Amino acid sequence: MTRNFSKKAILILGILTAATTFNSCVAEDDLSTTEPTRYTASDIKSYADLFKVFWTVMDQRYNYFYEQKRNDGMDWDAVYREYYPKFEALQAFNTGNDKDIIENQKIARQYFTDIVDPIIDRHFAVDITLPYSKGVQGTFRFRGGMKTPANNQYDFKVKTTYMADKLGADAKSENTVLNNPDGTKSTFTYQMGSLKSNPDTYYFSFNMFRLSEALKINLLDAYLKPDPGHGLVLTSDIIKNSAELNSISDAALRSKVENFTIDILNQWNTFPNSAEVKSFNNYISTFKDTEVISDAFLDVTKKSLEESKKLVAYNKASTYPADVLTTESQAYIVWFISQMDNHVKWGYGLTSFQNAAQGIIDKAPFYKQFLNALHKGEIKKIIIDLRANGGGAIADARFWTDRFITQNALAGYQRTKEGTGRFNYTPWVPMHTNPHKFGIPSNIPTVILTDRGSVSMSEISTLMLKSQGSHVISVGDYSAGGLAALTGSDEFNGGTQDKVAGYLSFYMPVMAHKDAKGEVIEGIGIKPDIYVTPPSDAELLEMKNSPKTFVDRVLEAAIKYISTK
């Protein structure tokens, strides 16, 4: 997310003071030179070694030690003094009999649980590999708040089924399979439509912040228009001068093959130069200026895509009659098919056009029924359901959240580490909201639904929207309290997502966060304006088993409030 950061440095005296009094239980040269990725499995030969590496990586990279010390008295040096002897006393680390190994492992798991549980960063997690028996290992996850039972929350799929009967004729629900960086796949789902009970109120829900990946229409300036002199565009002159064609000794056959293949080329070339394609390219310019998906644009897109699938099959043997595809001409036909492949796929970019056209068709409902309607002021009231939304891409703040922004406002602050010192931080840098070019024309009554499953970008977006004024409120349970920002695997100083020494895999945010009031709500969450107690076990079952008669108390509270606006 591109934020409008102020250049004015804001330095907190408490942080400066804490930084000057930093002490460590690990030698200073170890802290300053040993990066997490430099540890190897040979550095961990005992539970004491494992704890020491864990403690040191946390000491260098964790971003909330100042707040932990101020709020709950956490003293990371005291943690070292208390637990290093305890881990040192565990002697069965991949050695000894299986009974002792298992017993030591259980004790170590409890120690790590007790150490990590107070961590307020709700994004933070560490996977630690511990021995089960000789030569057998298992991996366990530890995270802040793990000893506290989680509040109930509705499953997103169950909630989607429940809402299907609550939305009007304009309802739309769509699933998109997305690729993850680790090679796995995720399914992005969104659901939208006017409420049957309150047609003037629009409902929008989605399970993760990957809208810009799943729903954004990204278009080139034009398609099927190669630059002049493009080296992969096939021409009749290239065909006539090809060595493969001129190696055909039979002049009559050579002439027939030449004419036949040039005709195929000309047939194919009629498509990029057709009225439909020219019209399609003209609409692209309009779309980039307005984001409007008109019926005419959608119609020409469908027609062009359909025509592109009927083009001459230059790469099939059945296209070439027996008197053209002979033993003598075979080498040339193979050459011609290869050249046509380059001409079609890379010279003119047919695949790129087809993907773009299909994307427009697939994503048109989201634009026509939601984004365009929102910008035109046709949506008068909205309920944004972020329950069970686990967050995702910060890019969505610009693509989606900003559409509800009408004024520049302070939404919060972020900071990162500066060096490996435990309390060495950058100043808190303000985060400001920015109105979107195609956003709402004026403020509309907005209710955000949250629960303990509303994490990360769900929370950032909630704070951004609530910065706009009293027309935005949140209803439901507290959010998760996991606002710290994450990046990729190349963090420097603060945060890490490295696998360390083969035993530790960290998922640690690079930035700390606080709200516009200057309060760190990590591990606490955003307090809803209208608090609704979490669903009971019976309510979870009832929503799943009797969606037509069940009453969602959070949704009802939102409807009751927004009906008065």
Phi, psi and omega in degrees: 000129177274114184256151177274080184279134173288144180275351181286124183283130177245112185248128182268125184302321181299324180291318178300316181297315180297322182295324183284344181254015184297130173231156182221150175272354180250144181306141185301323181291331175294316181297323187273344186243335186268101175280151182308319184289349180275346176287144176236171180300333180290345177280349182240101180245358183204169175297326178297318177297317181299313179297318183297318178294315177303311183299319183291317178297317177299316182300323181281325196246335186292140194258356187239022182296326179297313180293323179297318181292321182286320187274314185236009174077014181300125177243106186294330175293321179295325176300317179297313183297324182282318192263338179300313177298326180294315178292325179296331180286344178277107188262346185265069176255097184062015176223162180089189181275161184300325181299314180292322180298314181295318181295317178296322180297317179298319180293316180298319178299320179293320178300311181296324177299314182293327180286316188277329184309320180287350181301126185277339182292107185279356168277332189297137171207151174223128175264124183240128179270125182233152181286138172269318180197185180300119177079358181240130183231157176223154182248135183235142181259136178234137180208161180298140179075014186291342180272353180263125179302137182283144174293147175298148174210150182287137174295138186299317181295320179296318179296323179296318177297318179299316184287338182304327181274351183263350184258153185279195185294341181272008183298144178215132175225134186218142176246137178228127179275126182242148177274136176262156180302331183273008178094349177277178179234151176232153177253117175272131181230134171230155181220134182209160177153166178283145178288135176299318184287334182220081185301340180277359181247127181262140180247134178220131180217149177205156190268347179200155178274081171221035181296319182295334178275321186271330191238344183287134176268111178252119185236147169287173178291330179199159180235155177059033178228085181292151176296148177303136179077015178303124187294344182256008176274126181274138178233165178297326178295320177298319178298310184298328183264005183290139179297325182294318178293314184286353175277352176284115188285329180285110185299319181295318178295317180301317180294317181296316181294319179299310182297320182296314184286325175295324177296320176299315179301315181294321177301314182296319184293344178293333182291307179301336182261010183284162179296324181298315181293319178298318178295318178303313180295325178294322180292333179300315180300316178297317180299317181294333179275337188231338187067009183278128171260097181279163177299323181294318178297316181295321180295314181291329177295315179296317181295317180296317180296319179298316179296324182295336180272356179254005184296155183307134183276076184295340185260011177252135181298329182293344179288335186257118179295164185299329181277358174255314179267093180244176178300321183286327184267356187302317182298322179291317181298320177299317178297315183297316179299318179297317179293321177294323176303312178296318180300313185284309188280323187245325177292309181258344177067050182298317181299319178299317178297314183296320178295318180296316181295316179295323178298320178298315181297315183292323187264355182305316181302320180298319180286310185295313187274338184241293186299312180295318180295321179297314183292326181280355179082016180282335175271116187264329179217150182214142170248119178256112185266103179256016176292138181062023175262112187277012177086201182151227191284132177293338179303335181292340176298320179281319185284323188245302187300318182300342181292344179258007182265131178244349182212151173292128181210156177283124181253345181159191180224154174223154174209165177227180176285159175225093189091179185265359177297142187302322182248021178272102183239156168285166173297158172292128182252125183291145175250126181245148176276155178224131176297145179272143180306324183247030181276193181295141180286337179202164182299141176231149176305125186228128176241128178253126178265128182229157170208186182293352175268359177274106190234153165060248181297333173299320181283318177301315180296321178299316178294321178298314182291321181288345177288348187276345178137184186287351178285352178246124174227163175244146184227139176127217180266168171303149174285180189289331185080039177236072188261346184300138186278142176249154172231202179283208185263014184247034182296150175238128184069266185290141175073159174192148170234031184277154167266123189248122173058018178078353184246338187233127175239112184265145170231085190236120181301152181272340184233146170266161185220146168219159185279181185295338178277357181085015182259133174277114182251017175299131181080353179251310180098172179275124180287125180289149177291325174238107183277131176236127182301146180300157181294147176281171176300321180295322180292323177301315180292322183292320177299321181288317188268335182226061186298333183284335182250346183293150177242115177279109185296327179292313179298319180297322178294322179294316180295318180300318180290310188289340178294339181270358185258000000 
